[in-house]
Amino acid sequence: MANHKSAQKRARQDLRRRARNRAIKSDVRGRVKAVRTAIEAGDKTAAATQLRSAESALRKAASKGTLKRTTVSRSVARLAKAVDALS
């Protein structure tokens, strides 16, 4: 455990941030998985709806610093390309 007061505070902050980041990443993974499941099923309307939800979650994660913006952009582009390929 940290000995200095500032290090103790930093440790507390790290725990809070880790919990927040894990929750955000878990939510994002679930939404992306829903898009991929809809794509595999061939359901264009469900995939498009899930894509909007996943893109929103991904962009929000990027704005909070949980995921890198370039990673998010790449993921959204690939998902959108896969959804468009259904038609």
N, CA and C of each residue as an Amber inpcrd file, in Angstrom:
protein
   261
   0.8420000  -1.1900000   0.0000000   0.0000000   0.0000000   0.0000000
   0.8800000   1.2440000   0.0000000   0.3440000   2.3100000  -0.5330000
   1.0820000   3.5670000  -0.6360000   1.3000000   4.1790000   0.7510000
   2.4400000   4.8470000   0.9150000   2.7880000   5.4370000   2.1960000
   2.4680000   6.9230000   2.2840000   2.5810000   7.6250000   1.1700000
   2.3420000   9.0640000   1.1810000   0.8690000   9.3540000   0.9270000
   0.4390000  10.4870000   1.4560000  -0.9700000  10.8650000   1.3430000
  -1.3820000  11.0130000  -0.1240000  -0.5220000  11.6280000  -0.9160000
  -0.8450000  11.8240000  -2.3320000  -0.8850000  10.4960000  -3.0770000
  -0.0130000   9.5550000  -2.6980000  -0.0100000   8.2390000  -3.3330000
  -1.2560000   7.4450000  -2.9480000  -1.7240000   7.6320000  -1.7230000
  -2.9490000   6.9700000  -1.2940000  -4.1410000   7.4850000  -2.0830000
  -4.1660000   8.8040000  -2.2970000  -5.2420000   9.3880000  -3.0880000
  -5.1940000   8.8640000  -4.5200000  -3.9930000   8.8040000  -5.0680000
  -3.8320000   8.3040000  -6.4370000  -4.3180000   6.8580000  -6.5350000
  -4.0460000   6.0600000  -5.5300000  -4.4970000   4.6650000  -5.5310000
  -6.0190000   4.5890000  -5.5070000  -6.6510000   5.4610000  -4.7100000
  -8.1170000   5.4850000  -4.6730000  -8.6850000   5.8880000  -6.0320000
  -8.0760000   6.8910000  -6.6460000  -8.5380000   7.3440000  -7.9620000
  -8.4000000   6.2340000  -8.9990000  -7.2740000   5.5160000  -8.9280000
  -7.0360000   4.4360000  -9.8770000  -8.1040000   3.3540000  -9.7650000
  -8.5110000   3.0460000  -8.5320000  -9.5470000   2.0320000  -8.3410000
 -10.8760000   2.4740000  -8.9540000 -11.2300000   3.7430000  -8.7410000
 -12.4800000   4.2510000  -9.3080000 -12.4290000   4.2410000 -10.8320000
 -11.3150000   4.6900000 -11.3800000 -11.1880000   4.7370000 -12.8470000
 -11.2110000   3.3460000 -13.4510000 -10.5550000   2.4030000 -12.7850000
 -10.5240000   1.0290000 -13.2880000 -11.9290000   0.4480000 -13.3290000
 -12.6900000   0.6870000 -12.2770000 -14.0610000   0.1760000 -12.2330000
 -14.9060000   0.8000000 -13.3410000 -14.7640000   2.1210000 -13.5400000
 -15.5300000   2.7970000 -14.5800000 -15.1380000   2.2820000 -15.9600000
 -13.8180000   2.1670000 -16.2070000 -13.3460000   1.7220000 -17.5150000
 -13.7850000   0.2910000 -17.8110000 -13.7470000  -0.5710000 -16.7960000
 -14.1760000  -1.9540000 -17.0060000 -15.6550000  -2.0240000 -17.3520000
 -16.4690000  -1.2110000 -16.6860000 -17.9080000  -1.2030000 -16.9670000
 -18.1750000  -0.7060000 -18.3840000 -17.4780000   0.3440000 -18.7780000
 -17.6590000   0.9020000 -20.1190000 -17.2420000  -0.1080000 -21.1770000
 -16.0720000  -0.7340000 -20.9970000 -15.5860000  -1.7010000 -21.9800000
 -16.5090000  -2.9110000 -22.0800000 -17.0400000  -3.3520000 -20.9520000
 -17.9420000  -4.4900000 -20.9550000 -19.2130000  -4.1610000 -21.7380000
 -19.7480000  -2.9660000 -21.5340000 -20.9440000  -2.5240000 -22.2510000
 -20.6720000  -2.4510000 -23.7500000 -19.5280000  -1.9070000 -24.1060000
 -19.1670000  -1.7770000 -25.5200000 -19.0350000  -3.1500000 -26.1660000
 -18.3610000  -4.0760000 -25.4840000 -18.1930000  -5.4320000 -26.0420000
 -19.5410000  -6.0910000 -26.2790000 -20.4700000  -5.9180000 -25.3450000
 -21.7960000  -6.5080000 -25.5050000 -22.5510000  -5.9430000 -26.6910000
 -22.4520000  -4.6350000 -26.8670000 -23.1610000  -4.0040000 -27.9890000
 -22.5600000  -4.3900000 -29.3330000 -21.2390000  -4.4780000 -29.3900000
 -20.5770000  -4.8810000 -30.6340000 -20.9250000  -6.3310000 -30.9580000
 -20.9840000  -7.1590000 -29.9380000 -21.3440000  -8.5560000 -30.1460000
 -22.7660000  -8.6710000 -30.6860000 -23.6610000  -7.8100000 -30.2130000
 -25.0490000  -7.8300000 -30.6980000 -25.1010000  -7.4880000 -32.1830000
 -24.2590000  -6.5340000 -32.6040000 -24.2040000  -6.1760000 -34.0330000
 -23.7140000  -7.3780000 -34.8430000 -22.6420000  -8.0020000 -34.3760000
 -22.0760000  -9.1400000 -35.1140000 -23.0480000 -10.3120000 -35.1820000
 -23.7930000 -10.5160000 -34.1090000 -24.7960000 -11.5900000 -34.1000000
 -25.8970000 -11.3100000 -35.1200000 -26.3410000 -10.0570000 -35.1820000
 -27.3730000  -9.6840000 -36.1490000 -26.8470000  -9.8220000 -37.5790000
 -25.5730000  -9.4930000 -37.7810000 -24.9700000  -9.6230000 -39.1190000
 -24.9230000 -11.0920000 -39.5230000 -24.5030000 -11.9520000 -38.6090000
 -24.4320000 -13.3860000 -38.9130000 -25.8100000 -13.9710000 -39.1990000
 -26.8250000 -13.4250000 -38.5240000 -28.1920000 -13.9000000 -38.7540000
 -28.7520000 -13.3590000 -40.0720000 -28.1070000 -12.3210000 -40.6140000
 -28.5600000 -11.7470000 -41.8760000 -29.7040000 -10.7660000 -41.7230000
 -29.9520000 -10.2920000 -40.5320000 -31.0530000  -9.3610000 -40.2640000
 -30.5580000  -7.9210000 -40.4080000 -30.8370000  -7.3210000 -41.5500000
 -30.3210000  -5.9710000 -41.8600000 -30.8800000  -4.9070000 -40.9160000
 -32.1890000  -4.9320000 -40.6450000 -32.7870000  -3.8840000 -39.8100000
 -32.2780000  -3.9660000 -38.3680000 -32.1900000  -5.1920000 -37.8460000
 -31.6820000  -5.3580000 -36.4770000 -30.2190000  -4.9520000 -36.4060000
 -29.4580000  -5.3060000 -37.4230000 -28.0360000  -4.9610000 -37.4420000
 -27.8450000  -3.4460000 -37.4870000 -28.6770000  -2.7600000 -38.2770000
 -28.5690000  -1.3050000 -38.3680000 -28.9250000  -0.6460000 -37.0420000
 -29.9550000  -1.1620000 -36.3890000 -30.3580000  -0.6220000 -35.0920000
 -29.2650000  -0.8550000 -34.0490000 -28.7320000  -2.0590000 -34.0280000
 -27.6600000  -2.3870000 -33.0870000 -26.3940000  -1.5870000 -33.3870000
 -26.1510000  -1.3060000 -34.6670000 -24.9710000  -0.5270000 -35.0510000
 -25.0480000   0.8820000 -34.4720000 -26.2180000   1.5010000 -34.5300000
 -26.3690000   2.8490000 -33.9570000 -26.0730000   2.8370000 -32.4620000
 -26.5720000   1.8230000 -31.7840000 -26.3410000   1.7020000 -30.3460000
 -24.8560000   1.4720000 -30.0450000 -24.2350000   0.5990000 -30.8220000
 -22.8200000   0.2900000 -30.6090000 -21.9410000   1.4980000 -30.9200000
 -22.2670000   2.2140000 -31.9790000 -21.4690000   3.3890000 -32.3360000
 -21.5560000   4.4430000 -31.2380000 -22.7320000   4.6240000 -30.6930000
 -22.9070000   5.5870000 -29.6140000 -22.0420000   5.2160000 -28.4130000
 -22.0730000   3.9460000 -28.0360000 -21.2880000   3.4850000 -26.8900000
 -19.7920000   3.6050000 -27.1600000 -19.3760000   3.2620000 -28.3730000
 -17.9590000   3.3550000 -28.7330000 -17.4710000   4.7950000 -28.6920000
 -18.2330000   5.6920000 -29.2910000 -17.8160000   7.1040000 -29.3120000
 -17.7770000   7.6930000 -27.9040000 -18.7280000   7.2960000 -27.0710000
 -18.7400000   7.7820000 -25.6890000 -17.5170000   7.2610000 -24.9330000
 -17.1490000   6.0110000 -25.1750000 -15.9590000   5.4490000 -24.5240000
 -14.6990000   6.1990000 -24.9650000 -14.6650000   6.5960000 -26.2320000
 -13.5160000   7.3480000 -26.7290000 -13.4650000   8.7360000 -26.1010000
 -14.6200000   9.3600000 -25.9400000 -14.6390000  10.7070000 -25.3770000
 -14.2330000  10.7030000 -23.9090000 -14.4680000   9.5910000 -23.2240000
 -14.0800000   9.4840000 -21.8150000 -12.6380000   9.0150000 -21.6470000
 -11.9990000   8.6460000 -22.7560000 -10.6030000   8.2320000 -22.6820000
 -10.4090000   6.7610000 -22.3860000 -11.4840000   6.0030000 -22.3680000
 -11.3750000   4.5720000 -22.0970000 -10.7760000   3.8380000 -23.2870000
 -11.1860000   4.2150000 -24.4860000 -10.6510000   3.6450000 -25.7220000
 -10.0550000   4.7630000 -26.5700000  -9.0750000   4.4010000 -27.4030000
  -8.4770000   5.3980000 -28.2810000  -9.4330000   5.7630000 -29.4120000
  -9.4020000   7.0130000 -29.7980000 -10.3040000   7.4850000 -30.8570000
 -10.0730000   6.7570000 -32.1730000  -8.8130000   6.4780000 -32.5160000
  -8.5340000   5.8020000 -33.7830000  -9.0470000   4.3680000 -33.7610000
  -8.9420000   3.7130000 -32.6240000  -9.4520000   2.3480000 -32.4840000
 -10.9620000   2.3270000 -32.6550000 -11.6140000   3.3070000 -32.0600000
 -13.0720000   3.3960000 -32.1520000 -13.5020000   3.6640000 -33.5930000
 -12.8270000   4.5890000 -34.2480000 -13.1740000   4.8970000 -35.6340000
 -13.0290000   3.6740000 -36.5250000 -11.9600000   2.9310000 -36.3170000
 -11.7220000   1.7330000 -37.1190000 -12.8130000   0.6930000 -36.8610000
 -13.1680000   0.5120000 -35.6110000 -14.2020000  -0.4700000 -35.2650000
 -15.5520000  -0.1000000 -35.8690000 -15.9160000   1.1840000 -35.7570000
 -17.1900000   1.6430000 -36.3010000 -17.2120000   1.4740000 -37.8140000
 -16.1160000   1.8070000 -38.4670000 -16.0480000   1.6930000 -39.9290000
 -16.2130000   0.2440000 -40.3710000 -15.5640000  -0.6610000 -39.6750000
 -15.6420000  -2.0710000 -40.0520000 -17.0400000  -2.6400000 -39.8050000
 -17.6500000  -2.2400000 -38.6910000 -19.0160000  -2.7040000 -38.4230000
 -19.9900000  -2.1480000 -39.4560000 -19.8510000  -0.8580000 -39.7820000
 -20.7440000  -0.2410000 -40.7620000 -20.5860000  -0.8930000 -42.1310000
 -19.3610000  -1.2010000 -42.4860000 -19.0910000  -1.8600000 -43.7770000
 -19.7590000  -3.2270000 -43.8140000 -19.6900000  -3.9550000 -42.7010000
 -20.2970000  -5.2900000 -42.6430000 -21.8260000  -5.2000000 -42.7100000
 -22.4010000  -4.1900000 -42.0610000 -23.8570000  -4.0210000 -42.1000000
 -24.3020000  -3.6380000 -43.5120000 -23.5530000  -2.7630000 -44.1610000
 -23.9050000  -2.3410000 -45.5210000 -23.7980000  -3.5090000 -46.5040000
 -22.9110000  -4.4390000 -46.2430000 -22.7230000  -5.5810000 -47.1400000
 -23.9100000  -6.5510000 -47.1150000 -24.7720000  -6.4090000 -46.1230000
 -25.9360000  -7.2970000 -46.0330000 -26.9550000  -7.0530000 -47.1390000
 -27.0300000  -5.8290000 -47.6440000 -28.0580000  -5.5220000 -48.6350000
 -27.6520000  -5.8460000 -50.0510000
